[in-house]
Amino acid sequence: MRATSAGGVSGVVAPPDADVPGDTVQRLVVAGLHKSFGTRSVLKDVSLSVGPGELVAVLGPSGAGKTTLFRCAAALLSPDKGTVSVAGARLADLRGGTRRLARRRVAVIFQQYNLVRRLSALQNVLAGRLGYVPAWRGWLRRFTREDTIFALECLERVGMLEYADQRADTLSGGQQQRVAIARALAQRPVVILADEPVSSLDPRSSESILELLRAIAHADGVAVVCNLHQVHLACEYADRLIGLAQGRIVIDIPAALVDAAAVARIYPQAEITDTQV
């Protein structure tokens, strides 16, 4: 199946090493997560699950624990208590190479893109294949023809194929974020964690990025979890909304059911009107 241009929803050609679970398997399950830093408790008994094809928005004020939750879900931080499972495998139970293989199933998209500025868009996307190649190939950037074709297809999918040879630092913010999404796709993930992916973008670019992430979730069966601050964008593009406040989940409801009262549970000090949700 051929990849489509920006906004398309057809699948990217999968390389032979793709290991996507069946559609009935929950992509991400967080159970009873606790995390403290010193005497400060950041996450308190947080549990959630995200199924195939869901885009879930996580909202909460600064200090609510959103970034800590994302870091635990990506295995970048170990919780004090509780478990994180990806496609049915508990990350804490995995060791060595098996853990490395499981971690490549979780792709992270960052607020500041985390691209290597002096490298081309294509070379940045090929970084998403590092979990699939021997270390020496990664160091020397000697990827196979198959990996290169797949990376180009990922760029095509996000509407950036014509910029494949362009340096990352010459691209606009929205274009850089599209390259970051293509890099995530190159990992063949079952979970994409997008940590404030649109906070540095203008409104039009923000909408196009969220529309792209939603299309990927729905077409590929990937679980996409976005850490957002904009309530109206969360309601428009997410399937479900999870609210964090003081380290606890205070709402977990379909986006269509979000109203001012629900938002007030996340931001109790804010003045929210019906038109803002």
Buried (B, 14 or more C-beta within 10 A) or exposed (E): EEBBEBEBBEBBBBBEBEEBBEEEBBBBBBBEBBBBEEEEBBBBEBEBBBBBBBBBBBBBBEBBBBBBBBBBBBBEEEBEEBBBBBBEBEBBEBEEEEBEBBBBBBBBBBBEBEBEEEBBBBBBBBBBBBBBBEEEBBEEEEBEEEBBEBBBBBBBBBBBBEBBEBBBEEBEBBBBBBBBBBBBBBBBBBBBBBBBBBEBBEEEBBBBBBBBBBBBBBBBBBBBBBBBBBBEBBBBBBBBBBBBBBBBBBBBEEBEEBEBEBBBEBBEEEEBEEEEB
